[in-house]
Amino acid sequence: MPVADHVVAAYSNDERVRAAYARQAAHDWHEFIAFRGRELYPGGRLVVLTTALDEGGDVGYQPLFRAVVGALTELIASDVVTTDEATQMSLPITGRHAADFAAPFAPSGRFERLEIQHVELVDAEDRIFAAYRSDRDATAFGTRWADFLWFTAFADLGAAITGPPERLSVFYDRLHTSIAERLAADPEEMRIPIAAVVLEKRRPSR
């Protein structure tokens, strides 16, 4: 589902968009643990590390996503992409609150013979900012984050680009350059909320 006023649903002002992504996130988590419960050997444990939401609904990476939105605005102005294409772009990123991880297990505390042993929400280290703190190389900081996005998110954004293949190549190059420059101009540490969830499959009763 496109996020017309942003690229990440958590930061959209459209309540319908946020609700749709939340429903999909709940469904995906339910299906994920259902299949893992069937696959896991009794007594086995599964550790899941995934994107989290804090109490305020923050999924993190705000400076990075601001740079993406700013870069897209710039590329619209320079006719690299159209407004229609940009409004069709979104990143399939969603986080979950601690309660969301426990929801499929209510009310018994078990689901597909799985139990939650531990849920912890933490802020992961921004290693790119740690490197910047050490070397003070703002250009490298911006480039590293732009590289990260190129490999993890550009294909999702580029899926909205139509026309000859050359347009996509130009879009990727210009987007990378703009993001890197924006981040290098004002390096900020990224907040990266993640959840660590430990699941265990019960052994059958004897």
Contact map, one row per residue, 1 for C-alpha under 8 A:
11100000000000001000000000000000000000000000000000000000000000000000000000000000000000000100000000000000000000000000000000000000000000000000000000000000000000000000000000000000000000000000000000000000000000
11110010000000000000000000000000000000000000000000000000000000000000000000000000000000111100000000000000000000000000000000000000000000000000000000000000000000000000000000000000000000000000000000000000000000
11111111100100001000000000000000000000000000000000000000000000000000000000000000000000111100000000000000000000000000000000000000000000000000000000000000000000000000000000000000000000000000000000000000000000
01111110000000000000000000000000000000000000000000000000000000000000000000000000000001111100000000000000000000000000000000000000000000000000000000000000000000000000000000000000000000000000000000000000000000
00111110000111000000000000000000000000000000000000000000000000000000000000000000000000100000000000000000000000000000000000000000000000000000000000000000000000000000000000000000000000000000000000000000000000
00111111101100000000000000000000000000000000000000000000000000000000100000000000000000100100000000000000000000000000000000000000000000000000000000000000000000000000000000000000000000000000000000000000000000
01111111100100000000000000000000000000000000000000000000000000001001100000000000000000001110000000000000000000000000000000000000000000000000000000000000000000000000000000000000000000000000000000000000000000
00100111111100000000000000000000000000000000000000000000000000001000000000000000000000000111110000000000000000000000000000000000000000000000000000000000000000000000000000000000000000000000000000000000000000
00100111111100001100100000000000000000000000000000000000000000000000000000000000000000000100110000000000000000000000000000000000000000000000000000000000000000000000000000000000000000000000000000000000000000
00000001111100000100000000000000000000000000000000000000111000000000000000000000000000000000010000000000000000000000000000000000000000000000000000000000000000000000000000000000000000000000000000000000000000
00000101111110000000000000000000000000000000000000000000010000000000000000000000000000000000000000000000000000000000000000000000000000000000000000000000000000000000000000000000000000000000000000000000000000
00101111111111101100000000000000000000000000000000000000000000000000000000000000000000000000000000000000000000000000000000000000000000000000000000000000000000000000000000000000000000000000000000000000000000
00001000001111100000000000000000000000000000000000000000000000000000000000000000000000000000000000000000000000000000000000000000000000000000000000000000000000000000000000000000000000000000000000000000000000
00001000000111111100000000000000000000000000000000000000000000000000000000000000000000000000000000000000000000000000000000000000000000000000000000000000000000000000000000000000000000000000000000000000000000
00000000000111111110000000000000000000000000000000000000000000000000000000000000000000000000000000000000000000000000000000000000000000000000000000000000000000000000000000000000000000000000000000000000000000
00000000000001111111000000000000000000000000000000000000000000000000000000000000000000000000000000000000000000000000000000000000000000000000000000000000000000000000000000000000000000000000000000000000000000
10100000100101111111100000000000000000000000000000000000000000000000000000000000000000000000000000000000000000000000000000000000000000000000000000000000000000000000000000000000000000000000000000000000000000
00000000110101111111110000000000000000000000000000000000000000000000000000000000000000000000000000000000000000000000000000000000000000000000000000000000000000000000000000000000000000000000000000000000000000
00000000000000111111111000000000000000000000000000000000000000000000000000000000000000000000000000000000000000000000000000000000000000000000000000000000000000000000000000000000000000000000000000000000000000
00000000000000011111111100000000000000000000000000000000000000000000000000000000000000000000000000000000000000000000000000000000000000000000000000000000000000000000000000000000000000000000000000000000000000
00000000100000001111111110000000000000000000000000000000000000000000000000000000000000000000010000000000000000000000000000000000000000000000000000000000000000000000000000000000000000000000000000000000000000
00000000000000000111111111000000000000000000000000000000000000000000000000000000000000000000010000000000000000000000000000000000000000000000000000000000000000000000000000000000000000000000000000000000000000
00000000000000000011111111100000000000000000000000000000000000000000000000000000000000000000000000000000000000000000000000000000000000000000000000000000000000000000000000000000000000000000000000000000000000
00000000000000000001111111110000000000000000000000000000000000000000000000000000000000000000000000000000000000000000000000000000000000000000000000000000000000000000000000000000000000000000000000000000000000
00000000000000000000111111111000000000000000000000000000000000000000000000000000000000000000011100000000000000000000000000000000000000000000000000000000000000000000000000000000000000000000000000000000000000
00000000000000000000011111111100000000000000000000000000000000000000000000000000000000000000000000010000000000000000000000000000000000000000000000000000000000000000000000000000000000000000000000000000000000
00000000000000000000001111111110000000000000000000000000000000000000000000000000000000000000000000000000000000000000000000000000000000000000000000000000000000000000000000000000000000000000000000000000000000
00000000000000000000000111111111000000000000000000000000000000000000000000000000000000000000000000000000000000000000000000000000000000000000000000000000000000000000000000000000000000000000000000000000000000
00000000000000000000000011111111100000000000000000000000000000000000000000000000000000000000000000001000000000000000000000000000000000000000000000000000000000000000000000000000000000000000000000000000000000
00000000000000000000000001111111110000000000000000000000000000000000000000000000000000000000000000000001000000000000000000000000000000000000000000000000000000000000000000000000000000000000000000000000000000
00000000000000000000000000111111111000000000000000000000000000000000000000000000000000000000000000000000000000000000000000000000000000000000000000000000000000000000000000000000000000000000000000000000000000
00000000000000000000000000011111111100000000000000000000000000000000000000000000000000000000000000000000000000000000000000000000000000000000000000000000000000000000000000000000000000000000000000000000000000
00000000000000000000000000001111111110000000000000000000000000000000000000000000000000000000000000000000000000010000000000000000000000000000000000000000000000000000000000000000000000000000000000000000000000
00000000000000000000000000000111111111000000000000000000000000000000000000000000000000000000000000000000000000110000000000000000000000000000000000000000000000000000000000000000000000000000000000000000000000
00000000000000000000000000000011111111100000000000000000000000000000000000000000000000000000000000000000000000000000000000000000000000000000000000000000000000000000000000000000000000000000000000000000000000
00000000000000000000000000000001111111110000000000000000000000000000000000000000000000000000000000000000000000000000000000000000000000000000000000000000000000000000000000000000000000000000000000000000000000
00000000000000000000000000000000111111110000000000000000000000000000000000000000000000000000000000000000000000111100000000000000000000000000000000000000000000000000000000000000000000000000000000000000100000
00000000000000000000000000000000011111110000000000000000000000000000000000000000000000000000000000000000000000010000000000000000000000000000000000000000000000000000000000000000000000000000000000000000000000
00000000000000000000000000000000001111111000000000000000000000000000000000000000000000000000000000000000000000000000000000000000000000000000000000000000000000000000000000000000000000000000000000000000000000
00000000000000000000000000000000000111111101100000000000000000000000000000000000000000000000000000000000000000000000000000000000000000000000000000000000000000000000000000000000000000000000000000000000100000
00000000000000000000000000000000000000111111000000000000000000000000000000000000000000000000000000000000000000000000000000000000000000000000000000000000000000000000000000000000000000000000000000000000100000
00000000000000000000000000000000000000011111000000000000000000000000000000000000000000000000000000000000000000000000000000000000000000000000000000000000000000000000000000000000000000000000000000000000111100
00000000000000000000000000000000000000001111100000000000000000000000000000000000000000000000000000000000000000000000000000000000000000000000000000000000000000000000000000000000000000000000000000000001111000
00000000000000000000000000000000000000011111110000000000000000000000000000000000000000000000000000000000000000000000000000000000000000000000000000000000000000000000000000000000000000000000000000000001110000
00000000000000000000000000000000000000010011111000000000000000000000000000000000000000000000000000000000000000000000000000000000000000000000000000000000000000000000000000000000000000000000000000000111100000
00000000000000000000000000000000000000000001111100000000000000000000000000000000000000000000000000000000000000000000000000000000000000000000000000000000000000000000000000000000000000000000000000000111000000
00000000000000000000000000000000000000000000111110000000000000000000000000000000000000000000000000000000000000000000000000000000000000000000000000000000000000000000000000000000000000000000000000011110000000
00000000000000000000000000000000000000000000011111000000000000000000000000000000000000000000000000000000000000000000000000000000000000000000000000000000000000000000000000000000000000000000000000111100000000
00000000000000000000000000000000000000000000001111100000000000000000000000000000000000000000000000000000000000000000000000000000000000000000000000000000000000000000000000000000000000000000000001111000000000
00000000000000000000000000000000000000000000000111110000000000000000000000000000000000000000001000000000000000000000000000000000000000000000000000000000000000000000000000000000000000000000000001110000000000
00000000000000000000000000000000000000000000000011111000001000000000000000000000000000000000011100000000000000000000000000000000000000000000000000000000000000000000000000000000000000000000000011100000000000
00000000000000000000000000000000000000000000000001111100001000000000000000000000000000000000011111000000000000000000000010000000000000000000000000000000000000000000000000000000000000000000000011100000000000
00000000000000000000000000000000000000000000000000111111111100000000000000000000000000000000001110000000000000000000000000000000000000000000000000000000000000000000000000000000000000000000000011000000000000
00000000000000000000000000000000000000000000000000011111111000000000000000000000000000000000000010000000000000000000000010000000000000000000000000000000000000000000000000000000000000000000000010000000000000
00000000000000000000000000000000000000000000000000001111110000000000000000000000000000000000000010000000000000000000000000000000000000000000000000000000000000000000000000000000000000000000000000000000000000
00000000000000000000000000000000000000000000000000001111110000000000000000000000000000000000000000000000000000000000000000000000000000000000000000000000000000000000000000000000000000000000000000000000000000
00000000010000000000000000000000000000000000000000001111111000000000000000000000000000000000000010000000000000000000000000000000000000000000000000000000000000000000000000000000000000000000000000000000000000
00000000011000000000000000000000000000000000000000001111111100000000000000000000000000000000000000000000000000000000000000000000000000000000000000000000000000000000000000000000000000000000000000000000000000
00000000010000000000000000000000000000000000000000111100111110000000000000000000000000000000011000000000000000000000000000000000000000000000000000000000000000000000000000000000000000000000000110000000000000
00000000000000000000000000000000000000000000000000001000011111000000000000000000000000000000000000000000000000000000000000000000000000000000000000000000000000000000000000000000000000000000011110000000000000
00000000000000000000000000000000000000000000000000000000001111111000000000000000000000000000000000000000000000000000000000000000000000000000000000000000000000000000000000000000000000000000011100000000000000
00000000000000000000000000000000000000000000000000000000000111111100000000000000000000000000000000000000000000000000000000000000000000000000000000000000000000000000000000000000000000000000011000000000000000
00000000000000000000000000000000000000000000000000000000000011111110000000000000000000000000000000000000000000000000000000000000000000000000000000000000000000000000000000000000000000100001010000000000000000
00000000000000000000000000000000000000000000000000000000000011111111000000000000000000000000000000000000000000000000000000000000000000000000000010000000000000000000000000000000001000100000010000000000000000
00000011000000000000000000000000000000000000000000000000000011111111100000000000000000000000000000000000000000000000000000000000000000000000000000000000000000000000000000000000000000000000000000000000000000
00000000000000000000000000000000000000000000000000000000000001111111110000000000000000000000000000000000000000000000000000000000000000000000000000000000000000000000000000000000000000000000000000000000000000
00000000000000000000000000000000000000000000000000000000000000111111111000000000000000000000000000000000000000000000000000000000000000000000000000000000000000000000000000000000011001100000000000000000000000
00000010000000000000000000000000000000000000000000000000000000011111111100000000000000000000000000000000000000000000000000000000000000000000000000000000000000000000000000000010001000000000000000000000000000
00000110000000000000000000000000000000000000000000000000000000001111111110000000000000000000000000000000000000000000000000000000000000000000000000000000000000000000000000000000000000000000000000000000000000
00000000000000000000000000000000000000000000000000000000000000000111111111000000000000000000000000000000000000000000000000000000000000000000000000000000000000000000000000000000000000000000000000000000000000
00000000000000000000000000000000000000000000000000000000000000000011111111100000000000000000000000000000000000000000000000000000000000000000000000000000000000000000000000000010011000000000000000000000000000
00000000000000000000000000000000000000000000000000000000000000000001111111110000100001000000000000000000000000000000000000000000000000000000000000000000000000000000000000000010000000000000000000000000000000
00000000000000000000000000000000000000000000000000000000000000000000111111111000000000000000000000000000000000000000000000000000000000000000000000000000000000000000000000000000000000000000000000000000000000
00000000000000000000000000000000000000000000000000000000000000000000011111111100000000000000000000000000000000000000000000000000000000000000000000000000000000000000000000000000000000000000000000000000000000
00000000000000000000000000000000000000000000000000000000000000000000001111111111100000000000000000000000000000000000000000000000000000000000000000000000000000000000000000000110000000000000000000000000000000
00000000000000000000000000000000000000000000000000000000000000000000000111111111111001000000000000000000000000000000000000000000000000000000000000000000000000000000000000000000000000000000000000000000000000
00000000000000000000000000000000000000000000000000000000000000000000000011111111000000000000000000000000000000000000000000000000000000000000000000000000000000000000000000000000000000000000000000000000000000
00000000000000000000000000000000000000000000000000000000000000000000000001111111100000000000000000000000000000000000000000000000000000000000000000000000000000000000000000000000000000000000000000000000000000
00000000000000000000000000000000000000000000000000000000000000000000000000111111110000000000000000000000000000000000000000000000000000000000000000000000000000000000000000000000000000000000000000000000000000
00000000000000000000000000000000000000000000000000000000000000000000000000111111110000000000000000000000000000000000000000000000000000000000000000000000000000000000001001100000000000000000000000000000000000
00000000000000000000000000000000000000000000000000000000000000000000000100110111111011000000000000000000000000000000000000000000000000000000000000000000000000001000000000100000000000000000000000000000000000
00000000000000000000000000000000000000000000000000000000000000000000000000010011111111000000000000000000000000000000000000000000000000000000000000000000000000000000000000000000000000000000000000000000000000
00000000000000000000000000000000000000000000000000000000000000000000000000010000111111100000000000000000000000000000000000000000000000000000000000000000000000000000000000000000000000000000000000000000000000
00000000000000000000000000000000000000000000000000000000000000000000000000000000011111110000000000000000000000000000000000000000000000000000000000000000000000000000000000000000000000000000000000000000000000
00000000000000000000000000000000000000000000000000000000000000000000000000000000111111111000000000000000000000000000000000000000000000000000000000000000000000011100000000000000000000000000000000000000000000
00010000000000000000000000000000000000000000000000000000000000000000000100010000111111111000000000000000000000000000000000000000000000000000000000000000000000010000000000000000000000000000000000000000000000
01111100000000000000000000000000000000000000000000000000000000000000000000000000001111111000000000000000000000000000000000000000000000000000000000000000000000000000000000000000000000000000000000000000000000
01110000000000000000000000000000000000000000000000000000000000000000000000000000000111111100000000000000000000000000000000000000000000000000000000000000000000010000000000000000000000000000000000000000000000
01110010000000000000000000000000000000000000000000000000000000000000000000000000000011111110000000000000000000000000000000000000000000000000000000000000000111110000000000000000000000000000000000000000000000
11110111100000000000000000000000000000000000000000000000000000000000000000000000000000011111000000000000000000000000000000000000000000000000000000000000000110000000000000000000000000000000000000000000000000
00000011000000000000000000000000000000000000000000000000000000000000000000000000000000001111100000000000000000000000000000000000000000000000000000000000100110000000000000000000000000000000000000000000000000
00000001000000000000000000000000000000000000000000000000000000000000000000000000000000000111110000000000000000000000000000000000000000000000000000000000000100000000000000000000000000000000000000000000000000
00000001100000000000000000000000000000000000000000000000000000000000000000000000000000000011111000000000000000000000000000000000000000000000000000000000000000000000000000000000000000000000000000000000000000
00000001110000000000110010000000000000000000000000110000001000000000000000000000000000000001111100000000000000000000000000000000000000000000000000000000000000000000000000000000000000000000000000000000000000
00000000000000000000000010000000000000000000000001111000001000000000000000000000000000000000111110000000000000000000000000000000000000000000000000000000000000000000000000000000000000000000000000000000000000
00000000000000000000000010000000000000000000000000111000000000000000000000000000000000000000011111111000000000000000000000000000000000000000000000000000000000000000000000000000000000000000000000000000000000
00000000000000000000000000000000000000000000000000011110100000000000000000000000000000000000001111111000000000000000000000000000000000000000000000000000000000000000000000000000000000000000000000000000000000
00000000000000000000000000000000000000000000000000010000000000000000000000000000000000000000000111111100000000000000001110000000000000000000000000000000000000000000000000000000000000000000000000100000000000
00000000000000000000000000000000000000000000000000000000000000000000000000000000000000000000000111111110000000000000000000000000000000000000000000000000000000000000000000000000000000000000000000000000000000
00000000000000000000000001000000000000000000000000000000000000000000000000000000000000000000000111111110000000000000000000000000000000000000000000000000000000000000000000000000000000000000000000000000000000
00000000000000000000000000001000000000000000000000000000000000000000000000000000000000000000000111111111000000000000000000000000000000000000000000000000000000000000000000000000000000000000000000001000000000
00000000000000000000000000000000000000000000000000000000000000000000000000000000000000000000000001111111110000000001000000000000000000000000000000000000000000000000000000000000000000000000000000000000000000
00000000000000000000000000000000000000000000000000000000000000000000000000000000000000000000000000111111110000000000000000000000000000000000000000000000000000000000000000000000000000000000000000000000000000
00000000000000000000000000000100000000000000000000000000000000000000000000000000000000000000000000001111110000100000000000000000000000000000000000000000000000000000000000000000000000000000000000000000000000
00000000000000000000000000000000000000000000000000000000000000000000000000000000000000000000000000000111111111100010000000000000000000000000000000000000000000000000000000000000000000000000000000000000000000
00000000000000000000000000000000000000000000000000000000000000000000000000000000000000000000000000000111111111000000000000000000000000000000000000000000000000000000000000000000000000000000000000000000000000
00000000000000000000000000000000000000000000000000000000000000000000000000000000000000000000000000000000111111000000000000000000000000000000000000000000000000000000000000000000000000000000000000000000000000
00000000000000000000000000000000000000000000000000000000000000000000000000000000000000000000000000000000111111000000000000000000000000000000000000000000000000000000000000000000000000000000000000000000000000
00000000000000000000000000000000000000000000000000000000000000000000000000000000000000000000000000000000111111100011000000000000000000000000000000000000000000000000000000000000000000000000000000000000000000
00000000000000000000000000000000000000000000000000000000000000000000000000000000000000000000000000000000111111111111000000000000000000000000000000000000000000000000000000000000000000000000000000000000000000
00000000000000000000000000000000010010000000000000000000000000000000000000000000000000000000000000000001100011111110000000000000000000000000000000000000000000000000000000000000000000000000000000000000000000
00000000000000000000000000000000110011000000000000000000000000000000000000000000000000000000000000000000000001111100000000000000000000000000000000000000000000000000000000000000000000000000000000000000000000
00000000000000000000000000000000000010000000000000000000000000000000000000000000000000000000000000000000000001111110000000000000000000000000000000000000000000000000000000000000000000000000000000000000110000
00000000000000000000000000000000000010000000000000000000000000000000000000000000000000000000000000000000000001111111000000000000000000000000000000000000000000000000000000000000000000000000000000000011110000
00000000000000000000000000000000000000000000000000000000000000000000000000000000000000000000000000000000100011101111100000000000000000000000000000000000000000000000000000000000000000000000000000000011110000
00000000000000000000000000000000000000000000000000000000000000000000000000000000000000000000000000000100000011000111111000000000000000000000000000000000000000000000000000000000000000000000000000001111000000
00000000000000000000000000000000000000000000000000000000000000000000000000000000000000000000000000000000000000000011111000000000000000000000000000000000000000000000000000000000000000000000000000001111000000
00000000000000000000000000000000000000000000000000000000000000000000000000000000000000000000000000000000000000000001111100000000000000000000000000000000000000000000000000000000000000000000000000011110000000
00000000000000000000000000000000000000000000000000000000000000000000000000000000000000000000000001000000000000000001111110000000000000000000000000000000000000000000000000000000000000000000000000111100000000
00000000000000000000000000000000000000000000000000000000000000000000000000000000000000000000000001000000000000000000011111000000000000000000000000000000000000000000000000000000000000000000000000111000000000
00000000000000000000000000000000000000000000000000010100000000000000000000000000000000000000000001000000000000000000001111100000000000000000000000000000000000000000000000000000000000000000000011110000000000
00000000000000000000000000000000000000000000000000000000000000000000000000000000000000000000000000000000000000000000000111110000000000000000000000000000000000000000000000000000000000000000000011110000000000
00000000000000000000000000000000000000000000000000000000000000000000000000000000000000000000000000000000000000000000000011111000000000000000000000000000000000000000000000000000000000000000001111000000000000
00000000000000000000000000000000000000000000000000000000000000000000000000000000000000000000000000000000000000000000000001111100000000000000000000000000000000000000000000000000000000000000001111000000000000
00000000000000000000000000000000000000000000000000000000000000000000000000000000000000000000000000000000000000000000000000111110000000000000000000000000000000000000000000000000000000000000001100000000000000
00000000000000000000000000000000000000000000000000000000000000000000000000000000000000000000000000000000000000000000000000011111110000000000000000000000000000000000000000000000000000000000111100000000000000
00000000000000000000000000000000000000000000000000000000000000000000000000000000000000000000000000000000000000000000000000001111111000000000000000000000000000000000000000000000000000000000000000000000000000
00000000000000000000000000000000000000000000000000000000000000000000000000000000000000000000000000000000000000000000000000000111111100000000100110000000000000000000000000000000000000000000000000000000000000
00000000000000000000000000000000000000000000000000000000000000000000000000000000000000000000000000000000000000000000000000000111111110000000100000000000000000000000000000000000000000000011110000000000000000
00000000000000000000000000000000000000000000000000000000000000000000000000000000000000000000000000000000000000000000000000000111111111000000000000000000000000000000000000000000000000000000000000000000000000
00000000000000000000000000000000000000000000000000000000000000000000000000000000000000000000000000000000000000000000000000000011111111110000100000000000000000000000000000000000000000000000000000000000000000
00000000000000000000000000000000000000000000000000000000000000000000000000000000000000000000000000000000000000000000000000000001111111111101100000000000000000000000000000000000000000000000000000000000000000
00000000000000000000000000000000000000000000000000000000000000000000000000000000000000000000000000000000000000000000000000000000111111110000000000000000000000000000000000000000000000000000000000000000000000
00000000000000000000000000000000000000000000000000000000000000000000000000000000000000000000000000000000000000000000000000000000011111110000000000000000000000000000000000000000000000000000000000000000000000
00000000000000000000000000000000000000000000000000000000000000000000000000000000000000000000000000000000000000000000000000000000001111111000000000000000000000000000000000000000000000000000000000000000000000
00000000000000000000000000000000000000000000000000000000000000000000000000000000000000000000000000000000000000000000000000000000001111111100000000000000000000000000000000000000000000000000000000000000000000
00000000000000000000000000000000000000000000000000000000000000000000000000000000000000000000000000000000000000000000000000000000000100111111100000000000000000000000000000000000000000000000000000000000000000
00000000000000000000000000000000000000000000000000000000000000000000000000000000000000000000000000000000000000000000000000000000000100011111110000000000000000000000000000000000000000111110000000000000000000
00000000000000000000000000000000000000000000000000000000000000000000000000000000000000000000000000000000000000000000000000000000000000001111111000000000000000000000000000000000000110010000000000000000000000
00000000000000000000000000000000000000000000000000000000000000000000000000000000000000000000000000000000000000000000000000000000000100001111111100000000000000000000000000000000000000010000000000000000000000
00000000000000000000000000000000000000000000000000000000000000000000000000000000000000000000000000000000000000000000000000000001101100001111111110000000000000000000000000000000000100110010000000000000000000
00000000000000000000000000000000000000000000000000000000000000000000000000000000000000000000000000000000000000000000000000000000000000000111111111000000000000000000000000000000001111110010000000000000000000
00000000000000000000000000000000000000000000000000000000000000000000000000000000000000000000000000000000000000000000000000000000000000000011111111100000000000000000000000000001000110010000000000000000000000
00000000000000000000000000000000000000000000000000000000000000000000000000000000000000000000000000000000000000000000000000000001000000000001111111110000000000000000000000000000000100000000000000000000000000
00000000000000000000000000000000000000000000000000000000000000010000000000000000000000000000000000000000000000000000000000000001000000000000111111111000000000000000000000000000000100000000000000000000000000
00000000000000000000000000000000000000000000000000000000000000000000000000000000000000000000000000000000000000000000000000000000000000000000011111111100000000000000000000000001101100000000000000000000000000
00000000000000000000000000000000000000000000000000000000000000000000000000000000000000000000000000000000000000000000000000000000000000000000001111111110000000000000000000000001000000000000000000000000000000
00000000000000000000000000000000000000000000000000000000000000000000000000000000000000000000000000000000000000000000000000000000000000000000000111111111000000000000000000000000000000000000000000000000000000
00000000000000000000000000000000000000000000000000000000000000000000000000000000000000000000000000000000000000000000000000000000000000000000000011111111110000000000000000000000000000000000000000000000000000
00000000000000000000000000000000000000000000000000000000000000000000000000000000000000000000000000000000000000000000000000000000000000000000000001111111111000000000000000010001000000000000000000000000000000
00000000000000000000000000000000000000000000000000000000000000000000000000000000000000000000000000000000000000000000000000000000000000000000000000111111111000000000000000000000000000000000000000000000000000
00000000000000000000000000000000000000000000000000000000000000000000000000000000000000000000000000000000000000000000000000000000000000000000000000011111111000000000000000000000000000000000000000000000000000
00000000000000000000000000000000000000000000000000000000000000000000000000000000000000000010000000000000000000000000000000000000000000000000000000001111111110000000000000000000000000000000000000000000000000
00000000000000000000000000000000000000000000000000000000000000000000000000000000000000000000000000000000000000000000000000000000000000000000000000001111111111000000000000010000000000000000000000000000000000
00000000000000000000000000000000000000000000000000000000000000000000000000000000000000000000000000000000000000000000000000000000000000000000000000000111111111100000000000000000000000000000000000000000000000
00000000000000000000000000000000000000000000000000000000000000000000000000000000000000001111000000000000000000000000000000000000000000000000000000000000111111110000000000000000000000000000000000000000000000
00000000000000000000000000000000000000000000000000000000000000000000000000000000000000001110000000000000000000000000000000000000000000000000000000000000111111111000000000000000000000000000000000000000000000
00000000000000000000000000000000000000000000000000000000000000000000000000000000000000001000000000000000000000000000000000000000000000000000000000000000011111111000000100110000000000000000000000000000000000
00000000000000000000000000000000000000000000000000000000000000000000000000000000000000001000000000000000000000000000000000000000000000000000000000000000001111111000000000000000000000000000000000000000000000
00000000000000000000000000000000000000000000000000000000000000000000000000000000000011011000000000000000000000000000000000000000000000000000000000000000000111111100000000000000000000000000000000000000000000
00000000000000000000000000000000000000000000000000000000000000000000000000000000100010000000000000000000000000000000000000000000000000000000000000000000000011111110001100000000000000000000000000000000000000
00000000000000000000000000000000000000000000000000000000000000000000000000000000000010000000000000000000000000000000000000000000000000000000000000000000000000011111001000000000000000000000000000000000000000
00000000000000000000000000000000000000000000000000000000000000000000000000000000000000000000000000000000000000000000000000000000000000000000000000000000000000001111101000000000000000000000000000000000000000
00000000000000000000000000000000000000000000000000000000000000000000000000000000000000000000000000000000000000000000000000000000000000000000000000000000000000000111111100000000000000000000000000000000000000
00000000000000000000000000000000000000000000000000000000000000000000000000000000000000000000000000000000000000000000000000000000000000000000000000000000000000000011111110000000000000000000000000000000000000
00000000000000000000000000000000000000000000000000000000000000000000000000000000000000000000000000000000000000000000000000000000000000000000000000000000000000000001111111000000000000000000000000000000000000
00000000000000000000000000000000000000000000000000000000000000000000000000000001000000000000000000000000000000000000000000000000000000000000000000000000000000001111111111100000000000000000000000000000000000
00000000000000000000000000000000000000000000000000000000000000000000000000000000000000000000000000000000000000000000000000000000000000000000000000000000000001001001111111110000000000000000000000000000000000
00000000000000000000000000000000000000000000000000000000000000000000000000000000000000000000000000000000000000000000000000000000000000000000000000000000000000000000111111111000000000000000000000000000000000
00000000000000000000000000000000000000000000000000000000000000000000000000000001000000000000000000000000000000000000000000000000000000000000000000000000000000000000011111111100000000000000000000000000000000
00000000000000000000000000000000000000000000000000000000000000000000000000000001100000000000000000000000000000000000000000000000000000000000000000000000000001000000001111111110000000000000000000000000000000
00000000000000000000000000000000000000000000000000000000000000000000000000000000000000000000000000000000000000000000000000000000000000000000000000000100010001000000000111111111000000000000000000000000000000
00000000000000000000000000000000000000000000000000000000000000000000000000000000000000000000000000000000000000000000000000000000000000000000000000000000000000000000000011111111100000000000000000000000000000
00000000000000000000000000000000000000000000000000000000000000000000000000100000000000000000000000000000000000000000000000000000000000000000000000000000000000000000000001111111110000000000000000000000000000
00000000000000000000000000000000000000000000000000000000000000000001001100100000000000000000000000000000000000000000000000000000000000000000000000000000000000000000000000111111111000000000000000000000000000
00000000000000000000000000000000000000000000000000000000000000000000000000000000000000000000000000000000000000000000000000000000000000000000001001100100000000000000000000011111111100000000000000000000000000
00000000000000000000000000000000000000000000000000000000000000000000000000000000000000000000000000000000000000000000000000000000000000000000000001000000000000000000000000001111111110000000000000000000000000
00000000000000000000000000000000000000000000000000000000000000000010001000000000000000000000000000000000000000000000000000000000000000000000000000000000000000000000000000000111111111000000000000000000000000
00000000000000000000000000000000000000000000000000000000000000010011001000000000000000000000000000000000000000000000000000000000000000000000010001000000000000000000000000000011111111100000000000000000000000
00000000000000000000000000000000000000000000000000000000000000000000000000000000000000000000000000000000000000000000000000000000000000000010111111000000000000000000000000000001111111110000000000000000000000
00000000000000000000000000000000000000000000000000000000000000000000000000000000000000000000000000000000000000000000000000000000000000000010011000000000000000000000000000000000111111111000000000000000000000
00000000000000000000000000000000000000000000000000000000000000000010000000000000000000000000000000000000000000000000000000000000000000000000010000000000000000000000000000000000011111111100000000000000000000
00000000000000000000000000000000000000000000000000000000000000110010000000000000000000000000000000000000000000000000000000000000000000000100110000000000000000000000000000000000001111111111000000000000000000
00000000000000000000000000000000000000000000000000000000000000000000000000000000000000000000000000000000000000000000000000000000000000000111111000000000000000000000000000000000000111111110000000000000000000
00000000000000000000000000000000000000000000000000000000000000000000000000000000000000000000000000000000000000000000000000000000000000000100000000000000000000000000000000000000000011111110000000000000000000
00000000000000000000000000000000000000000000000000000000000000000000000000000000000000000000000000000000000000000000000000000000000000000100000000000000000000000000000000000000000001111111000000000000000000
00000000000000000000000000000000000000000000000000000000000000000000000000000000000000000000000000000000000000000000000000000000100000000100110000000000000000000000000000000000000000111111100000000000000000
00000000000000000000000000000000000000000000000000000000000000100000000000000000000000000000000000000000000000000000000000000000100000000000000000000000000000000000000000000000000000100111110000000000000000
00000000000000000000000000000000000000000000000000000000000000000000000000000000000000000000000000000000000000000000000000000100100000000000000000000000000000000000000000000000000000000011111000000000000000
00000000000000000000000000000000000000000000000000000000000111110000000000000000000000000000000000000000000000000000000000000100100000000000000000000000000000000000000000000000000000000001111100000000000000
00000000000000000000000000000000000000000000000000000000000111000000000000000000000000000000000000000000000000000000000000111100000000000000000000000000000000000000000000000000000000000000111110000000000000
00000000000000000000000000000000000000000000000000000000001110000000000000000000000000000000000000000000000000000000000000111100000000000000000000000000000000000000000000000000000000000000011111000000000000
00000000000000000000000000000000000000000000000000111100001100000000000000000000000000000000000000000000000000000000000011110000000000000000000000000000000000000000000000000000000000000000001111100000000000
00000000000000000000000000000000000000000000000011111000000000000000000000000000000000000000000000000000000000000000000011110000000000000000000000000000000000000000000000000000000000000000000111110000000000
00000000000000000000000000000000000000000000000111110000000000000000000000000000000000000000000001000000000000000000001111000000000000000000000000000000000000000000000000000000000000000000000011111000000000
00000000000000000000000000000000000000000000001111000000000000000000000000000000000000000000000000000000000000000000011111000000000000000000000000000000000000000000000000000000000000000000000001111100000000
00000000000000000000000000000000000000000000001110000000000000000000000000000000000000000000000000001000000000000001111100000000000000000000000000000000000000000000000000000000000000000000000000111110000000
00000000000000000000000000000000000000000000111100000000000000000000000000000000000000000000000000000000000000000001111000000000000000000000000000000000000000000000000000000000000000000000000000011111000000
00000000000000000000000000000000000000000000111000000000000000000000000000000000000000000000000000000000000000000111110000000000000000000000000000000000000000000000000000000000000000000000000000001111100000
00000000000000000000000000000000000000000011110000000000000000000000000000000000000000000000000000000000000000000111100000000000000000000000000000000000000000000000000000000000000000000000000000000111110000
00000000000000000000000000000000000010011111100000000000000000000000000000000000000000000000000000000000000000001110000000000000000000000000000000000000000000000000000000000000000000000000000000000011111000
00000000000000000000000000000000000000000111000000000000000000000000000000000000000000000000000000000000000000001110000000000000000000000000000000000000000000000000000000000000000000000000000000000001111100
00000000000000000000000000000000000000000110000000000000000000000000000000000000000000000000000000000000000000000000000000000000000000000000000000000000000000000000000000000000000000000000000000000000111110
00000000000000000000000000000000000000000100000000000000000000000000000000000000000000000000000000000000000000000000000000000000000000000000000000000000000000000000000000000000000000000000000000000000011111
00000000000000000000000000000000000000000000000000000000000000000000000000000000000000000000000000000000000000000000000000000000000000000000000000000000000000000000000000000000000000000000000000000000001111
00000000000000000000000000000000000000000000000000000000000000000000000000000000000000000000000000000000000000000000000000000000000000000000000000000000000000000000000000000000000000000000000000000000000111
